[in-house]
């Protein structure tokens, strides 16, 4: 009799755990807890952006020609409002943006329209610059279809960080890397 009640209790707890993981806010919270700082590429492994020829339509900012960001430090992030890993890293990107928006360029790219993004940004109190791609992105950014996909580019056009999946973009190592790239 005792084994049956333990079995039933463990089944109930298992179902509750699975339900919580499937529930998006819980999944986003869990992903945020396990997000690590992204890895920095070794100098000998740095890949250069093949082209800066990329037109972007600003959803909450001006349209841009990515070419105007040559010789600058740039953080490019591909994301969507429906993506739990994207949602998990967004507060960390916002914190980084708050401190570095006047020092580096932030380019957050989505396929969604401004109405969807605006609703999400208002709910979460975000103000990151968001764009839709008008032309095809540089080849370096199309090697994966996964999101989030984030790239930190130095002033020489080299990809210093290439991270697919959620990461802690507000970490000390990311900040130290950005500070170093700014000073070069």
Secondary structure, DSSP 8 states (H G I E B T S, - for coil): -HHHHHHHHHHHHHHHHHHHHHSHHHHHHHHHHH--------GGG-EE-S----EEEESSS--EEGGGGTTS-EEEEE--TT-HHHHHHHHHHHHHHHHHTTTSEEEEE-SS-HHHHHHHHHHHT----EEEESS---GGGSS---SSEEEEE-TTSEEEEEEES---TTSHHHHHHHHHHHH-
